Amino acid sequence: MYVTVKGGEKAIDAAHAWMAEERRGDPAVPEIGVAQIAEQLGRAVDRVMGEGSLYDRDLAALALKQSQGDAIEAAFLLRAYRTTLPRFAHTTPIDTASMRAERRVSAIFKDLPGGQILGPTYDYTHRLLDFALAAGGPVPAAPMAEPDTAPLPRVPDILGHEGLLEADADADATLDAVPGDLTREPLMFPAGRDIRLQALARGDEGFLLALGYSTQRGYGGSHPFAGEIRMGEVSLEIEPAELGFAIDIGDIVVTECQMVNQFKGSKTVPAQFTRGYGLVFGHAERKAMAMALVDRAMRAEELGEECTAPAQNVEFVLYHSDNIEATGFVEHLKLPHYVDFQSELQNVRRMRSELREAAE
Amino acid sequence: MTDKSPTDAPNAARKRWMAVLARAGANAIAARLEGIGEIPAFVRLRGPEIGLAMARGRTGGGGAPFNLGEVAVTRCTVRAEGGPIGHAYVTGRDARHAELAAQVDALMQDASRAAELERSVIAPLEAAETVRRATIAAKAEATKVRFFAMRNMRT
């Protein structure tokens, strides 16, 4: 328990003023602009949008500036901001098959239709610090080539025909089906896959990365392959009641990961590959991959696998994946617990004196 | 979502221009409107106001829907003086963008203006978007892997 106490306002005001001054840094150094953050720190912006669960590049950039680059604090700011806004609509489910892919790679099919498109990636770099960037300067234009207009079929659609890969769960479900919504209803168990995917999509990248990694290291292993990773723009469509038909309202960038996993099969299901799914805002490949690993791990019970590892424990994962909740509970320890601690102190004193008296 | 029923045909045209306007920035729309002659005054019926749209994905990419996260959206509804009502929903928080898009939506429903607006506003904005997308596609294509060594080994 913590109690509110009076006093300290002047100290708090001074602390905030110093924080603002420190955030600005040396006035001799030019102040960073929100547009610069949005343009030049794109991966940080993507992460804040994903974990803040609000797609708005400019707001995420502002949140990063305000929080001095603290990603969780910035995501917290976005979560707080969204509560001030009405919800106009939901979109029709985005169609990742018609994504205008900037990147699309598969680790299981070398010659998949549409090809392997590397896109703007850090893969294959040598991770050597580039001191030329410190100096700044013009950047040469990226090469271009005559685009291939062939569609980019999704890997599950390629492999699915032979029944070797499990089909999309509830592929027949109507697209109008109303999924659960964590922003409207509290988390309840058992949690359906819709709720799990929403929680993972807004979950902490570091937490999901560690859990995904743990499955690879044997804690609930399911032998994953990166079936497909794609990143690019998708169109958003809503159907406003006043219009009565669907309209296109613009694009967002998302990253999708189809993880393909080994499955032995059972008495009723022939051996086939199963899948884990990752879909996140922005260019966030590590998060999408980790999400797909953890999504698959949490399907252990559904697939009749032994549930022994943290990543397979749906309650454990979903209760701890949200970094805003986590930071709230961890950081609340900083708040005054004076009364709490006084009572504990009395208890300990009493126990010690009882022990001392017994010894005398 | 591609309903080809005849009753939907008028909507198809409107859906197209609304999609074009949703992707063009406020400055781009305003610049294109400058070339147009006199346009009527507008009455704001709603907004412009900022809100959210919950973006949905599909489990596994092709399964049942799930809620991915929210997207900032701005909407506006206007009526051209003595004319039709224009609506706009655009991603982002640019009130001017939503209002201009709603105004053009209203004007486009006026048959006496639609052709000129199509020529001066919609078509050029659509062309600019096509170029933007083609540039991304061309850069992506340049990063496509050609497994020439493996191919040579097989042939």
Boltz contact constraints between the chains, C-beta under 6 A:
constraints:
  - contact:
      token1: [A, 53]
      token2: [B, 69]
      max_distance: 6.0
  - contact:
      token1: [A, 54]
      token2: [B, 70]
      max_distance: 6.0
  - contact:
      token1: [A, 55]
      token2: [B, 71]
      max_distance: 6.0
  - contact:
      token1: [A, 56]
      token2: [B, 72]
      max_distance: 6.0
  - contact:
      token1: [A, 82]
      token2: [B, 70]
      max_distance: 6.0
  - contact:
      token1: [A, 85]
      token2: [B, 51]
      max_distance: 6.0
  - contact:
      token1: [A, 85]
      token2: [B, 52]
      max_distance: 6.0
  - contact:
      token1: [A, 86]
      token2: [B, 51]
      max_distance: 6.0
  - contact:
      token1: [A, 87]
      token2: [B, 52]
      max_distance: 6.0
  - contact:
      token1: [A, 88]
      token2: [B, 51]
      max_distance: 6.0
  - contact:
      token1: [A, 88]
      token2: [B, 53]
      max_distance: 6.0
  - contact:
      token1: [A, 88]
      token2: [B, 73]
      max_distance: 6.0
  - contact:
      token1: [A, 89]
      token2: [B, 53]
      max_distance: 6.0
  - contact:
      token1: [A, 90]
      token2: [B, 54]
      max_distance: 6.0
  - contact:
      token1: [A, 90]
      token2: [B, 56]
      max_distance: 6.0
  - contact:
      token1: [A, 91]
      token2: [B, 53]
      max_distance: 6.0
  - contact:
      token1: [A, 91]
      token2: [B, 55]
      max_distance: 6.0
  - contact:
      token1: [A, 91]
      token2: [B, 56]
      max_distance: 6.0
  - contact:
      token1: [A, 93]
      token2: [B, 56]
      max_distance: 6.0
  - contact:
      token1: [A, 93]
      token2: [B, 58]
      max_distance: 6.0
  - contact:
      token1: [A, 93]
      token2: [B, 65]
      max_distance: 6.0
  - contact:
      token1: [A, 94]
      token2: [B, 57]
      max_distance: 6.0
  - contact:
      token1: [A, 96]
      token2: [B, 61]
      max_distance: 6.0
  - contact:
      token1: [A, 102]
      token2: [B, 140]
      max_distance: 6.0
  - contact:
      token1: [A, 115]
      token2: [B, 144]
      max_distance: 6.0
  - contact:
      token1: [A, 116]
      token2: [B, 145]
      max_distance: 6.0
  - contact:
      token1: [A, 117]
      token2: [B, 140]
      max_distance: 6.0
  - contact:
      token1: [A, 117]
      token2: [B, 143]
      max_distance: 6.0
  - contact:
      token1: [A, 117]
      token2: [B, 144]
      max_distance: 6.0
  - contact:
      token1: [A, 118]
      token2: [B, 143]
      max_distance: 6.0
  - contact:
      token1: [A, 119]
      token2: [B, 140]
      max_distance: 6.0
  - contact:
      token1: [A, 119]
      token2: [B, 143]
      max_distance: 6.0
  - contact:
      token1: [A, 142]
      token2: [B, 139]
      max_distance: 6.0
  - contact:
      token1: [A, 143]
      token2: [B, 142]
      max_distance: 6.0
  - contact:
      token1: [A, 144]
      token2: [B, 138]
      max_distance: 6.0
  - contact:
      token1: [A, 144]
      token2: [B, 139]
      max_distance: 6.0
  - contact:
      token1: [A, 144]
      token2: [B, 142]
      max_distance: 6.0
  - contact:
      token1: [A, 145]
      token2: [B, 138]
      max_distance: 6.0
  - contact:
      token1: [A, 145]
      token2: [B, 141]
      max_distance: 6.0
  - contact:
      token1: [A, 145]
      token2: [B, 142]
      max_distance: 6.0
  - contact:
      token1: [A, 147]
      token2: [B, 137]
      max_distance: 6.0
  - contact:
      token1: [A, 147]
      token2: [B, 138]
      max_distance: 6.0
  - contact:
      token1: [A, 147]
      token2: [B, 141]
      max_distance: 6.0
  - contact:
      token1: [A, 154]
      token2: [B, 61]
      max_distance: 6.0
  - contact:
      token1: [A, 168]
      token2: [B, 60]
      max_distance: 6.0
  - contact:
      token1: [A, 168]
      token2: [B, 62]
      max_distance: 6.0
  - contact:
      token1: [A, 168]
      token2: [B, 63]
      max_distance: 6.0
  - contact:
      token1: [A, 169]
      token2: [B, 59]
      max_distance: 6.0
  - contact:
      token1: [A, 169]
      token2: [B, 60]
      max_distance: 6.0
  - contact:
      token1: [A, 169]
      token2: [B, 63]
      max_distance: 6.0
  - contact:
      token1: [A, 170]
      token2: [B, 63]
      max_distance: 6.0
  - contact:
      token1: [A, 170]
      token2: [B, 64]
      max_distance: 6.0
  - contact:
      token1: [A, 171]
      token2: [B, 62]
      max_distance: 6.0
  - contact:
      token1: [A, 171]
      token2: [B, 63]
      max_distance: 6.0
  - contact:
      token1: [A, 173]
      token2: [B, 64]
      max_distance: 6.0
  - contact:
      token1: [A, 177]
      token2: [B, 64]
      max_distance: 6.0
  - contact:
      token1: [A, 177]
      token2: [B, 65]
      max_distance: 6.0
  - contact:
      token1: [A, 179]
      token2: [B, 65]
      max_distance: 6.0
  - contact:
      token1: [A, 179]
      token2: [B, 66]
      max_distance: 6.0
  - contact:
      token1: [A, 179]
      token2: [B, 67]
      max_distance: 6.0
  - contact:
      token1: [A, 181]
      token2: [B, 67]
      max_distance: 6.0
  - contact:
      token1: [A, 193]
      token2: [B, 59]
      max_distance: 6.0
  - contact:
      token1: [A, 194]
      token2: [B, 66]
      max_distance: 6.0
  - contact:
      token1: [A, 197]
      token2: [B, 66]
      max_distance: 6.0
  - contact:
      token1: [A, 198]
      token2: [B, 66]
      max_distance: 6.0
  - contact:
      token1: [A, 198]
      token2: [B, 67]
      max_distance: 6.0
  - contact:
      token1: [A, 201]
      token2: [B, 68]
      max_distance: 6.0
  - contact:
      token1: [A, 201]
      token2: [B, 69]
      max_distance: 6.0
  - contact:
      token1: [A, 238]
      token2: [B, 53]
      max_distance: 6.0
  - contact:
      token1: [A, 245]
      token2: [B, 11]
      max_distance: 6.0
  - contact:
      token1: [A, 246]
      token2: [B, 1]
      max_distance: 6.0
  - contact:
      token1: [A, 247]
      token2: [B, 15]
      max_distance: 6.0
  - contact:
      token1: [A, 247]
      token2: [B, 18]
      max_distance: 6.0
  - contact:
      token1: [A, 248]
      token2: [B, 19]
      max_distance: 6.0
  - contact:
      token1: [A, 248]
      token2: [B, 22]
      max_distance: 6.0
  - contact:
      token1: [A, 249]
      token2: [B, 22]
      max_distance: 6.0
  - contact:
      token1: [A, 249]
      token2: [B, 89]
      max_distance: 6.0
  - contact:
      token1: [A, 249]
      token2: [B, 90]
      max_distance: 6.0
  - contact:
      token1: [A, 249]
      token2: [B, 91]
      max_distance: 6.0
  - contact:
      token1: [A, 250]
      token2: [B, 22]
      max_distance: 6.0
  - contact:
      token1: [A, 250]
      token2: [B, 23]
      max_distance: 6.0
  - contact:
      token1: [A, 250]
      token2: [B, 90]
      max_distance: 6.0
  - contact:
      token1: [A, 250]
      token2: [B, 91]
      max_distance: 6.0
  - contact:
      token1: [A, 275]
      token2: [B, 60]
      max_distance: 6.0
  - contact:
      token1: [A, 277]
      token2: [B, 60]
      max_distance: 6.0
  - contact:
      token1: [A, 279]
      token2: [B, 57]
      max_distance: 6.0
  - contact:
      token1: [A, 281]
      token2: [B, 69]
      max_distance: 6.0
